[in-house]
Amino acid sequence: MKKYIFAMALAISSMATAQAQRMIPGQKGLEIGTGILSKEFRDHYYLNMALTINGKNGNYRIGGLEYSYRLAHYKDLRIPMETYTGEVGYSFLLWGDYRRTIALYAGLTAVAGYESINRGKNLLSDGARILDENSFIYGAGGRLSLETYISDRFVFLLQGRSKIFWGTDLKQLRPSAGVGLRFNF
């Protein structure tokens, strides 16, 4: 009789489809992304990498590093402006379907880093001097992210972000838009 019950249980369990669990509390994810800082991707872009840790109710903590690159044009010269930042924050689930196939998140982050203008060279080839200086910067960021699972472990992201910086000689408010891919492990 035990063999019969065991065989029936095994047969029933093999016929049932397994559903993947998504957004398990404590699950980690590695996220990479890229985006634009203005209309021209070639001259104004960012690259980032982040680690996410899922919490309760679909929310997650995020910590990451970002490199952004912009060009300023002066006569026939191109002046690079680079920013290296680290950020930590939290993303809140605003809306998501029952199976977490698609979800909308809003996040808040604290940001700190370093910005370099013309790689620290103040004097240009025509004798002009750059008055803005390299500096350490800090601030806050906000993000709105539309996320969808493309498989049980891979998540595709569309993001709209904005950061505000203090301690900078450049623009304080820096909006951006981008895409990303997260691998949950």
C-alpha positions in Angstrom: 0.0 0.0 0.0 2.8 2.4 0.8 4.4 1.8 -2.6 1.1 2.6 -4.3 0.6 5.9 -2.4 4.2 6.9 -3.1 3.8 6.0 -6.8 0.6 8.1 -7.0 2.2 11.1 -5.2 5.1 10.9 -7.6 2.9 10.7 -10.6 0.8 13.7 -9.5 3.8 15.8 -8.6 5.4 15.2 -12.0 2.2 16.3 -13.8 1.8 19.6 -11.9 3.7 22.5 -13.5 6.2 24.2 -11.3 5.9 28.0 -10.9 9.0 30.0 -10.3 9.1 32.2 -7.2 10.0 35.8 -7.8 11.1 38.5 -5.5 11.9 36.1 -2.6 13.0 38.1 0.5 16.8 37.9 0.8 17.4 37.0 -2.9 20.2 39.0 -4.5 20.5 40.3 -8.0 23.3 41.8 -10.1 22.2 44.7 -12.3 24.0 46.3 -15.2 22.7 49.3 -17.1 23.3 52.1 -19.5 21.5 55.2 -20.6 21.6 58.7 -21.9 22.0 62.0 -20.1 20.8 64.1 -23.1 19.6 63.5 -26.6 23.1 62.5 -27.9 24.1 59.0 -26.6 27.5 59.2 -28.2 28.6 62.2 -26.2 26.4 62.0 -23.0 26.0 58.5 -21.4 26.2 56.6 -18.2 27.1 53.0 -17.3 26.2 51.4 -14.0 26.4 48.2 -12.0 24.4 47.5 -8.9 23.6 44.8 -6.3 20.0 44.4 -5.2 18.7 42.6 -2.1 15.0 41.8 -2.1 13.0 42.7 1.0 9.4 42.0 1.9 6.4 43.0 -0.2 8.5 43.1 -3.4 10.6 46.1 -2.3 14.4 45.9 -2.6 17.6 47.6 -1.4 20.1 48.8 -4.0 23.8 49.7 -3.9 25.8 50.5 -7.0 28.6 52.2 -8.8 28.2 54.5 -11.8 30.3 56.2 -14.4 28.9 59.1 -16.5 30.5 60.9 -19.4 29.6 64.2 -21.0 31.3 66.4 -23.5 31.3 70.2 -23.6 32.2 71.8 -26.9 34.5 74.9 -27.0 35.5 76.2 -30.4 37.0 73.1 -32.0 37.9 71.4 -28.7 35.9 68.7 -26.9 36.2 68.9 -23.1 35.3 65.7 -21.2 33.4 65.8 -18.0 33.4 62.5 -16.1 31.6 61.6 -12.9 32.3 58.5 -10.7 29.6 57.9 -8.1 28.4 55.3 -5.6 24.9 55.1 -4.4 22.8 53.3 -1.8 19.0 53.3 -1.5 15.7 51.6 -1.5 13.1 50.9 -4.2 9.4 50.6 -3.3 6.9 48.5 -5.3 4.2 50.8 -6.6 2.4 48.4 -8.8 2.9 44.8 -10.0 0.8 42.0 -11.4 0.1 38.9 -9.3 3.0 36.8 -10.8 5.4 39.7 -10.8 5.9 39.5 -14.5 5.8 43.3 -14.8 6.2 45.8 -11.9 6.6 49.5 -11.4 9.1 50.8 -8.7 10.0 54.2 -7.3 13.4 54.5 -5.6 15.3 56.9 -3.4 19.1 56.9 -3.1 22.0 58.7 -1.4 24.8 59.5 -3.9 28.5 60.5 -3.4 31.4 60.6 -5.7 34.0 62.5 -7.7 33.8 64.6 -10.8 36.6 65.4 -13.2 36.6 68.2 -15.8 39.0 67.8 -18.7 40.9 65.1 -16.6 42.2 67.8 -14.3 43.9 70.0 -16.9 42.7 73.6 -16.4 44.7 75.1 -19.3 43.4 74.5 -22.9 45.5 74.4 -26.0 44.4 77.9 -27.1 45.4 79.4 -23.8 41.9 79.6 -22.3 41.6 78.5 -18.7 38.8 76.3 -17.3 37.4 77.9 -14.1 35.4 74.9 -12.9 37.4 72.5 -10.8 37.5 68.8 -10.0 35.6 68.1 -6.8 34.0 65.6 -4.5 30.2 65.7 -4.8 27.3 64.4 -2.9 23.5 64.4 -3.2 20.3 62.4 -3.6 18.7 60.5 -6.4 15.3 59.3 -7.5 14.3 56.7 -10.0 11.2 55.3 -11.6 11.7 51.8 -13.0 9.5 49.5 -15.0 10.7 46.0 -14.6 9.7 42.8 -16.4 10.9 39.2 -16.1 12.2 37.8 -19.4 12.9 34.5 -17.6 12.9 33.2 -14.1 16.2 34.8 -13.3 16.6 37.7 -15.8 14.8 41.0 -15.4 14.7 43.7 -18.0 14.5 47.3 -16.7 13.4 50.7 -18.2 14.5 53.5 -16.0 13.9 57.2 -15.6 16.3 58.8 -13.1 17.2 62.1 -11.7 20.0 63.1 -9.3 20.7 66.4 -7.6 24.3 67.2 -6.5 25.9 69.6 -4.1 29.6 70.6 -4.2 29.7 70.7 -8.0 30.6 73.5 -10.4 28.4 71.9 -13.1 24.6 71.3 -13.3 23.1 70.4 -10.0 20.1 68.5 -11.4 21.0 65.7 -13.8 18.1 63.7 -15.3 18.7 60.5 -17.3 16.9 57.6 -19.0 18.2 54.1 -19.6 17.8 50.3 -19.8 19.2 47.6 -17.7 19.4 43.8 -17.1 19.4 42.1 -13.7 20.4 38.6 -12.9 18.8 37.2 -9.7 20.8 34.5 -8.0 
